[in-house]
């Protein structure tokens, strides 16, 4: 799973650089880092949830797992919506102050990165539960397929819509390959 994540997250800059030039990497990379702050906030609770889920599963306390999962999902979505709203409203100005005018992305790239933050948050909540319940085989296989699809889509789309195509490839690959199957796996657990 970790290898697939590294491929997905590092390949974007390579694709942008190769097809659009080094100057386009800066707005993409800086925006990606800013969006990443939302993930840092939510990831603070996962180290505590992981063993708690595992213990509840061992005790067959499925009600607690369902309630906690639901609460965590709602909290993560709410947190990410707040972060994405701030990103969309103030992101370009923040990036201009933080990294300079050359790093300011287009509004559409900023918006797409916000969509990615919402998807990523949703997936992180499910991934935490699945990992705690030792259901990682399916996750690993899906993650590898998503990484391959991501690179292929990013390369295909970057040629037509620029750096927006790269994040678009990431979003589409996750929606098609990970979100639906992983959500089905989680629902089967309940």
HUMO-V693013 format. One record per residue. N is the residue number from 1. RES is the residue in one letter. PSI is psi in radians with two decimals (NA if undefined). Layout:
BEGIN
N	RES	PSI
N	RES	PSI
END
This chain:
BEGIN
1	X	-0.76
2	X	-0.69
3	X	-0.75
4	X	-0.71
5	X	-0.73
6	X	-0.75
7	X	-0.84
8	X	-0.86
9	X	-0.50
10	X	-0.42
11	X	-0.49
12	X	-0.85
13	X	-0.62
14	X	-0.76
15	X	-0.79
16	X	-0.81
17	X	-0.80
18	X	-0.76
19	X	-0.43
20	X	-0.25
21	X	2.78
22	X	-0.55
23	X	-0.51
24	X	-0.25
25	X	-0.67
26	X	-0.94
27	X	-0.66
28	X	-0.89
29	X	-0.75
30	X	-0.74
31	X	-0.72
32	X	-0.75
33	X	-0.71
34	X	-0.76
35	X	-0.58
36	X	-0.37
37	X	-0.58
38	X	-0.70
39	X	-0.61
40	X	-0.74
41	X	-0.81
42	X	-0.51
43	X	-0.19
44	X	-0.48
45	X	-0.34
46	X	-0.64
47	X	-0.48
48	X	-0.58
49	X	-0.67
50	X	-1.00
51	X	-0.51
52	X	-0.75
53	X	-0.81
54	X	-0.74
55	X	-0.77
56	X	-0.66
57	X	-0.73
58	X	-0.58
59	X	0.01
60	X	0.58
61	X	1.18
62	X	-0.51
63	X	-0.76
64	X	-0.73
65	X	-0.82
66	X	-0.83
67	X	-0.79
68	X	-0.73
69	X	-0.82
70	X	-0.80
71	X	-0.75
72	X	-0.73
73	X	-0.82
74	X	-0.74
75	X	-0.72
76	X	-0.77
77	X	-0.75
78	X	-0.81
79	X	-0.81
80	X	-0.64
81	X	-0.72
82	X	-0.82
83	X	-0.74
84	X	-0.68
85	X	-0.79
86	X	-0.74
87	X	-0.80
88	X	-0.69
89	X	-0.76
90	X	-0.05
91	X	-0.81
92	X	-0.72
93	X	-0.73
94	X	-0.76
95	X	-0.69
96	X	-0.77
97	X	-0.72
98	X	-0.85
99	X	-0.08
100	X	2.90
101	X	-0.54
102	X	-0.30
103	X	-0.05
104	X	2.16
105	X	2.97
106	X	2.78
107	X	-0.66
108	X	-0.65
109	X	-0.73
110	X	-0.77
111	X	-0.78
112	X	-0.68
113	X	-0.61
114	X	-0.72
115	X	-0.74
116	X	-0.73
117	X	-0.69
118	X	-0.77
119	X	-0.78
120	X	-0.73
121	X	-0.79
122	X	-0.83
123	X	-0.62
124	X	-0.68
125	X	-0.79
126	X	-0.72
127	X	-0.68
128	X	-0.81
129	X	-0.83
130	X	-0.71
131	X	-0.72
132	X	-0.53
133	X	0.21
134	X	0.69
135	X	0.98
136	X	-0.24
137	X	-0.87
138	X	-0.73
139	X	-0.78
140	X	-0.81
141	X	-0.81
142	X	-0.66
143	X	-0.69
144	X	-0.78
145	X	-0.74
146	X	-0.66
147	X	-0.76
148	X	-0.81
149	X	-0.68
150	X	-0.84
151	X	-0.78
152	X	-0.83
153	X	-0.71
154	X	-0.76
155	X	-0.74
156	X	-0.75
157	X	-0.54
158	X	-0.55
159	X	-0.46
160	X	-0.63
161	X	0.35
162	X	-2.61
163	X	-0.44
164	X	-0.57
165	X	-0.50
166	X	-0.85
167	X	-0.54
168	X	-0.70
169	X	-0.69
170	X	-0.82
171	X	-0.86
172	X	-0.75
173	X	-0.70
174	X	-0.73
175	X	-0.78
176	X	-0.70
177	X	-0.54
178	X	-0.87
179	X	-0.95
180	X	-0.94
181	X	-0.75
182	X	-0.69
183	X	-0.64
184	X	-0.75
185	X	-0.78
186	X	-0.77
187	X	-0.62
188	X	-0.53
189	X	-0.55
190	X	NA
END
